[in-house]
Amino acid sequence: MDDDAVGFDAERLIGLGRVTAVVPAPDGTWAVAVVERLDRDGQKYVSNLHRVALDAPYTPPRALTVGESRDRAPTFRHDGALLFLSDRPLPGAAPDDDKRAQVWLLPDQGEPRPVTDEPLGVRELRAAAHADVLVVLTDVLPGVPHEEQRAAAKAKKKETSLRHYHAMPVRFWDHWLPEAEIHAVAYVAGARVDLTPDAGHALREAEWDLSADGAVVAVAWAVPNPADRIDDRPLALIDVAGGARRLLGAEPGNVHGQPRFSPDGRLVVASRYTRTPERYGSRSIVRYGVGSGTAKSLTDAWDRWPEAVAFTPDGRQVLCDADDEGHHALFLVDIESGGVDRVSPAADGGSYDATAVVPGQRLAVTLWHDMLRPPEPHLIELAAPSAPRALARLSGFDAARASGLATRRSVRVDVGGGRSVQTFVVEPVEPPAEQRAFFWIHGGPVSAWNDGWHWRWAPLALAAAGYTVVLPNPAGSTGFGNDWVNDIWGNTWGGRCYDDLMAVVDGLERQGVLRAADTVVMGGSFGGYMTNWIGANEARFRLLVTHASIYGMATFHGATDVPAWWALMVGHTPWSDPAAFDHYAPSRLVSRWRTPTLVIHGEKDYRVPIGEALALFEALQAHGVPSELAIYPDEGHHVLKPRNIVAWYRTVLDFVARRWG
């Protein structure tokens, strides 16, 4: 096909530069952006660092690193030197050495040089703003001396593939949990100290921060809770000098995340919720005194789920982000009163991610994006809502050309009972004569379609192919209040949310946005489950596309990587009340299924294991339902490899074109 005839498709999607982070320099005049791109073979993503000017006049960005490595996580040291993680080969590395990320330093002149040589590599790093302290998260084989770690890891690979576990969980997303633990290791004036030799699995999903003086690490520390077999996460404060550890907010069910220190190190804030069997816990920003340990919850009255980004330079406010009515937006929270002021403008739409406060200024760098434009670095004032200013165009995306392909709008659809569902509609600028639509249901279920770019789920790729794309935020969606989220809690997956979705279809059909008979219902994960539930209950749609979906509630329970969470959400187990547990299982009603269906799954998906797809496909075939199965042996819950992403969109669009009739 002529290149100019293709406005946007999956090939162009994977070929764009993916800007994933932007970090301001200490002097406030420039920032480092991380840009992912295809490697020379087009098989995987590599990433490099780029310098972006913050001050006027405009200076074009320039590359700071080049090559086929993954350069990421830029961090500035106390002396202004730029550190970053990279899997580039260490000097003198043997050809058969595994590629392990280490901390590297980029000098003003010359090539990067390594700062660490952790035997099993570095996962994350933090550098103190005002002290010669570096802290990293690194894998450590328990009981093996530091100097023997690398040899022991190589030997284990040659010995056996056996994995032996004594408790759940044993898998996570797309991998079996390894024997290695994650430890926090400090480099103080060059000396290496393991701060958490007893970590066990406590740092497996760590969210953490390092104080500006390098004295304290704050981390959400996982602690097993035998009552529901789910980890609590109190906030651990770890003294860098000696490793002494204190736990704050350690009440049962408490879960902390995203801790951030005040500039003077006297306070630390974090998001916190309390897990209960009754409902999703509301999330709040909580403030702790580092010395006293006293706590104050700041945002209980704000019906949103905020995450702390950073303190303002004066320490009086905390910049936070949160889903809000279909946008991922920025807010300031007063550290004393808990008052909330919006920073990002509501009228202009879009979403904000990877935000960081510029040192010493009431400014922040951020990645702004919307459904039709990918993330790019922007600068925004930390004041009353003001428009963000674009700093650079690093994605290679032609926004002007794309504006001629599709439009987006947000509508409210009345679903009865005084409720309405916010819904995005992405439409081709020049729609085909025959109206065709995708009704795309988001996963989660506690998630949302925001007016933002998604590298995996790109409605523009479908709209550019001539389809109207409808993206609803029914019960369970975030950004609309805690009661809205809790409408999905308990064994209700096929209840309120399903009713909302069908009412949205009815409302949009009356408005002429879509016709159910000319609509493809599609979803992944929970969205795939809901697609299956619709297939078992409705015959009015043209086609179904179900990705990484749940088919049987009881079979899913025993195979997912998080069965304890699933039991908590549903409210019981398959063996406590089998009939009730499977009440909303599509497998129970498969004999009603009539709609032609494409089933897609990754074989390495441990969140929703592939057995669900195989059981669904077998049932559809046995019941004579026109159906197809597309499997990715090398993918997990999310299809992430570039060529597989292209194949995913092509498979979906080909299925729809062939089956439309």
N, C-alpha and C positions, 0 to 999 in steps of 0.2 A: 504494500500500500504506500502511496506517496506520502512522504513525511509531513508535508504541509497539510495533508488531509486529516491528519490525526492531531486533534487539539490537545488531548491528554488521555493517556492510558497507563496500564501497569508498567510498561517499559519506561515511560517517562517518570513515573512515580519512583521506581527504584534508582533511576539515574540522577535524581536530584541530590544536592548536598544536604545532609541532615544536620542542622545546627542543634546540638544537644545541651550546650552549656555556655554561659558567658560569665566571666569572673573579673571584677574590677581590680586594677593595680592599686597599691597603697597610695600613690600620689594623686589618684583620681582623674588622670588625664587619658587613660587608655584602659582597655580590657582585653582579656584573652577569650576567644571563642573556640569551641571544639566543633569541628565539622567532620562528619562521617561521609565517606564516599565509597563507591565500588572499587575493589582492587583491580589490578590490570586484567585479570581473567573474568571479572564480572561475577565472581562466585560468592564473595563475602564482602563485608564492610571493613574498611580501615579508617583511621581518623587522624587528623592533624590539627595543630594549633594555629590560630590566626590572630594577628594584632589588629584591634579595632579602636580607632580614636574616639574619645568621648568629648573632647573640647573642639571648639571652632577654630579656624575654618576646617571644612571637611577634608579629611585625608583618607584616601582609599585604603582598605584593609590590605595587609600583606601576610604571607605565610611565615610562621615562625619555625615550623618543623615540616619535613617532607618525608616521603618514603612509604613503605607498605606495612608499617607497624600500626598499632592502636595506641595513639597518644591521647590521653584524656586526663580528667580530674586536675586541671591546673590549680595551683595553690601558691600563694606568695609567702615567702619566709619573712622573718622579722627584719632582715636587712634589705628587703625588696627583691631578692632573687626569686626567680620563677621555678617552682618545682612542678612536676607532673608525673603521672603514671604512664609507663610504656612497656610493651612486650618486645621491644627491639632487643637484639642479642647483646648480652654483656660482653665487654672486651675479653677476648680469649676463650669464649664459650665454645664447647665442643659441638660439632655438627649435629649430634644426636641429642643435645640438651633440649628439654622441654621449653617451650616459650612461656616464660613466667614474667608477669608484670612486676616491675621494680620502680622505686622512686628515682627520678632523674632530675638533674638541674640543668637549666638552659642558661649558659653564660651570655653576657652582652656580646661577646665575640667567640667564635668557634663552635664546635660541635657539642651536643648534650653529653653529660657524663653522669654515670650512676652514683646514687647516694646510698642505696641499700643493696644488699644481696641476700634477701630472705630466702631460705632454702626452698620453700614451696610458693614463693611469690607474695605479692602485696595486693590486697583487695581494695583498701581505701586508705587515705592519709588525711591528716590535719597538721598544720604548722601554726605555732603560736605567733600571734601578731607582734608581741613585744619581748620575746625570749627565744633563746636558742634551743627550742624544744620541737621535736617532730614525733608524732604518734601515728602508728600504722596499725591496720588490722591485717593479720597474716595467718595462714593455716599452719598448724603445728600438730605433728603426730604425738599423741600423749605417751609419756614415759620414755621418749627417745631424746637423748642429749642433743642440744642444738647443733653441734658440729657433725652429728650423724644423721640428721633429718633427711638430707637429700639422698644419701646412699640407701637409707631405709625405705624411702618412698619408691626408689627405683627397684629395690629388691622385692617389695611387696607386689609390684606389677608383674613380676616374673613368677612368683610363687603360686598363686591361686586366685581365682575370681570370686571365691567365697566371701559373702557378706553375712555377718552373724549379729543379730539384734536381740535386745532384751526388753524393749518397750517401743511403743508407737510414739512418734511417727517414724517411718523408715524411708519414705520418699518425699520429694518436694518438687512440684511442678513437672520437671522433665529429667530428674536424676535421682538415683538412690543416694541417701545421705552417707557421706564418707566417714571413715574412721577419724580423719583429721578434725581437730577442733579449731575454732577461730579465737585467736588471742589478740589483745591490745598490747603492742610493744612500743616503748618509748625510746627515742634517741635524744639524750640530754647532753648537749655539748659533745656529741659524737658517741657517747657511751650507750650501749644497748641494754635495756632492762625490760623483761617480760612483766607487765603490770597485772596480768590475769592468769597465772599458771594453773589455777583451778577452774578455768572458765567452763569446761564441759561444753554443753550446747548453749550456754547463756548468751553468746554473741552471734548466734546463727543468723538472726535477722536484725542485727544491731542498727539502731539509729543513734547518733552520738555527736558530741561536740567537744572542743578543747578550749579552755579559757584563754583569754588574750595573754595572760602572764605565764601560760604553760604549766600552771600549778595543779589543775584539776581537769579530769575527763568526766563528762556526764554522758551516761549511756542507758538506754532502756534495756534492763537486765532480765532475761527470761528466767522465771522460777516456776517449776512444775506445781500445778494445783491438782491434788488428787481427787478433789470433789467432781470436777468435770473433765479431767485429763487434758486440760488446755493450759498453756503457760500464762501466768500473770507476768506483767512487766513493770515492776517498780523502777524508779529512777535511781541508778547507782552513781554515786560520786566517788571517783577513784583519785586518790592523791598520787600525783606523778612521782613525788619524792617518797618512795617506799611502798606504794601500792595499796595502802589502807583503803578499805571500801566501806561506804555507808549507803544504806538503802532508804530512800524517801518514798512516801506514798505506797507502802507495801501492803495495804489492806487487800484482802482476797478479792480477786476479780479486776483489780486496777490494771490498766494497760496504758503505758506512756509511749510517746513517740516524738520525734523531731525536737530534741532538747536544744536550746540556744542560750548562751551566756550573755549577760549584760556586758557593756564595754569595760566596767570596773571589776568584773568578776564576782560581784557580791550577790547577784541574783542569777537564777536560771529559770527559764520558762520551758514548758513542754505542752503538747496536747495530751489530754487524758480522758479516758472513759472507763466506766465500770461495767464489766461483763455480768449479765444476769440471764437466767433462763426465760425471763418474761418478755424481754424486748431488746432491741439494739440500744446500747447505752448512748446517751447524748454526749457529744465531744465538746470539751472546753479547753481553753488555754489556762493553765495553772502556773502560778509563780511560787518558787521556793527560794528561801534564803539559803545561800550556800553554807554560811556558818551556823545559822540557827536551825535550819531544816524546816522552819515554819512555812505553811502552805496557804495560798489564797487563790481560789478559783476566780478567774477574771470575767469569763464570758458566758456564765450560766444562762443569762437572760437573752443571749443571741442564739436564735434557732438555726444555726449553721454548724458545720463541722470544720473548724479552722485548723490550719497547721502553721506553726511559727516559722518564719523565714529568717529574721534577724532583728536585733534591736536597732532603733535609730541611733545616730552617733551620740546624742545627748542622754541616751538611756531611759527616756521618759515614755517611749512607745515601742511596741513590737509590731513589725510588719508581718502580716499573715496573708495566706491565700486560702481560698475556700470556693467550693462550687456554690453558685448563686444563680438560680433561675435560668439555667442553660448556659452559664459562663463560668470559667475559672478565673476569679477576680482577686484583686488585691485590696487589703484593708489595713488600717492602723488601729491597734488596741492600746488604750492608755494603761500604763503599768500600775496605776493606783486605783482608778475608778472602774476600769474595764470598759470604758466607753469605746464605741466602734465608729470609725470614720472610713468611708469608702475612698480609696485612692484611684483605682482604675475607673474610667468613665463607663457608665452603664449604656449610654445611648449609642456609642460607636460599636458595641459588640466586641467579639473576639475574646481570646483567653490569654493568660499570662502564666509562664512557667519558668523554672530555673532562675528565679529572681535573686539578686544579691544587692545589698546596700553599698553604695559607693562610700569608702572611708571618709569621714569628716564632712559629709555633705548630705543635704536633704534630697538625695537622688538615689535611684536604683537602676541597675541594668537588668533587663528581663528579655525573655523570648516571647514576642507577641505573635499571635497567629489566629486565623479563623478557618472555617470549613473550606474556604476556597483559596487560602494562601498559607504556605508552610511557615514554620517558625523562623524569625529573623531577629537579630539583636536590636533592641530599642532602649531608650533612656526615658525614665518617667520621674516626675517630681513627686516627692512624698508630701503631698499637700492635698487641697481640695481636688476633686477629680479634674484631671487635665489630660490632654491627648498625649500619648507616647510619641517620642521622636525616633524615627528610624535612623540607625547608625550605620548599617551595612546591608548589602544583599549578597549573601553567601551561599544560598541554595541553588542559584541558577534558574530559579522559577520565573517565568515570564508572566507576571501578574496581569499586565495589560491584555495579553493574548487570552489568558484564561478567563478574564472578565467577559469575553465574548462567547464563552461556552456555557456558563451556568450562572444562576442567581440563587440566593438563599434567603429565606425569610422565616421568622418565628411566628407561629400562630397558637392560639389557645382554643382547645376543642372541649366543649361542654360534654361531660360524661355522666351528668346527673348527680343528684344529691348535693348540689351546691359546689361540686368539684369540677375542675377543668384540667386538662393535660396539656402542658407546654410541648409543642412539637415543631421540629424543624422540617422545612420543605426545601429541598434542593432540586431545581428544575432546569432543564436545558433552555438556553436562550432561544433556540429554534427547535421547538419540540416536533417530533415526527407527527404525521397525520394520524397514526393510530396511537392512542394514549396507552402507555405501559408504565408500570410503577414497581419499585421495590419498597416493601414495608419492612424496614430494618430494625430489629429489636436488639437493644444493647444487652451486654452480659452483666454479671454481678451476682445477684440482681441489684445489690447496693452499689450503684454506679450511675452514670448519666451520659447522655449525649450532650456535650457542650459545644458551643460555637467555636470549635478549635480544630486544628489539623490533626489527623491521626495517621501515622505512617503505615498502620496495618489495615485499618478500616477507612477507606477514602471514598466518600460519596461522590466526589468530583469524577472519579474514574468511571462510575456508572452513569452519572448525568451526562458526561461527555459522549457516552455511547448512546444517548437518546432516551434515557429512562428518568422519570421523576423518582426521587428518593425521599421517602418519608421516614423521619427519625423521631419517634415519640419518647417522652419521659413519663411513663406511667407510675403507679404505686411502686415503691421501692427505690425510686431514683433519688439521688442526692441533690442538695441545693434547693429543696422545697420544704424543708422543715422535718423535724424528727418524727412527727406523726405520719407524714407521707412515707418515710422510710419504713416505719414499723407496720405499715399495711402489708408488708411481705413477710413479716416475722411469723414463725410457727409453721405448722403444716398447712400453709395457705397458698402455695406457689401457683396453683391453678385457679385461685379465687379472684380477689380484687384486681390484681394485675391483669389477668386475662380479661376480666370485664372491662377494665379501662381500655385495653388495646382494641377490643371489638367495638367499643363505643367511639374510639377515635376513627376507626375505619368507617363506621356509619356516618359520623359527622363530616369527614372529609369527602365521602361519597356524595353527601347532600350538597357540599360546596363545589363539587366538580373537580376536586384535586386528583382523585383516583376513582377507579371502578374495581371493586373486589374481584370481579371475574377476569380482570386484566392486571392483576397484581401478583407479584412474587413475594411471599412472606419469607424472610431470611433472618437468621440470628446465629450467634456463637455463644457457647457456654450456657449461661442461663437463657440467653436469647435463643439458643438452639433447643433447649428444653421447651421453651414457650412455643417455638415453631412446631415441635413434636406434639405438644398439647393441643395446639390449634389443628394440626393434622388429624388428631384423634377425635376432635369435636366439631370441626367445620369442614364443609366441602365447597365453599363458595369462592375459594381462591384458585388462581390458575396453576401455580407451582409453589413448591416449598424447597428451600435450601437450608439444611441444618448442619451446623459446624460444631464439632467438639461438644455434642449434646448429651444430656441425660435422658435415658429411655425408661429405665426401671429404678425406682427410688431405693428398693432394698438391695439390688445388685450393685448399684452405685455406692451405697454406704460401705460395704465391705472392701471395696477396691480403691476408693479415692485416697489421696495422700493425707486428707484431713478429716477422718471419720468422726472424731470427737466434736469438731466444729459443726459438722453436718447434723449430728445428733442434737446438739444444743439448739441449732436453728429450727429443726423440725419439732423438737420437744419430746422425742422418745426414740426408740430404736426399733429395728425390724422385728426383733424377738419379743419386745415388750407388748406390741400391738400390731401384728403384721397387716391386718386389714386397714387400720387407720394410717399406717405408715405409707402404704401404697395407694391411698385414696386419690392422689393427684398424679399417679404414674401413667404416662402415655401407654406403657405396655399393657395396662389393664383394659384399654379401649381400642386396641389396634385393629380389631375387626371392623371398626367404623371407618377406618382410614380409606380415602379414595384419591387424594390429590397426588399427582406425580411428584417425586421427591428425589433430590440429590443429597446424599449423606457424605460429609467430609470429616476426616479425622486424622490426627497425627498419632503414629504408633508409639511415640515416646511421651504421650500425654498421660501424666499420672494424677492430675487434678480430676479429669474426667476420663478414665481409662478407655482404651479402644474397644473393650468388650461391649460397651454401650452401643457403639456404631455397628458392630457386627451383629448384635442381637436385633437392633432395629432393622438393619438391612435384610436379615433372614426373615423377620416377621413380615416385612413389606412384600418380599418376594413370595412367601408362602401364601399371602392373602391376595396375590395378583395385582398389587399396586405397582404401576410403572415406577421403577426406582433404579438409581445408579449409586455406586460407591466409589469414592475417590479417597485414597489413603496416601499419606506421606510417611514413609518408614523412618525418615530422619528428622521429623518435627515433633514438637510437643503440643501443648495446649494452643500455642500461637504459631502460626506459620511465619518464620522469620528469615529464612534464607532467600536472597534476592530472586533467584530463578524460580523458587517455589512460590513466591508471592505473585510473580507474573503468571505462573501456571494456575494459581488459585483463581485469579480474575478471569483468565481465559476459559477455565473449566466451567465456572459459573455462567459466564456470558454465552458460552457454546451450548451448555445444557438448556438455558432459557431459550436461545434461538431455535434449537432443534425441537424442543418440546412444546413450543408455543402453538404450533399447528397452523 
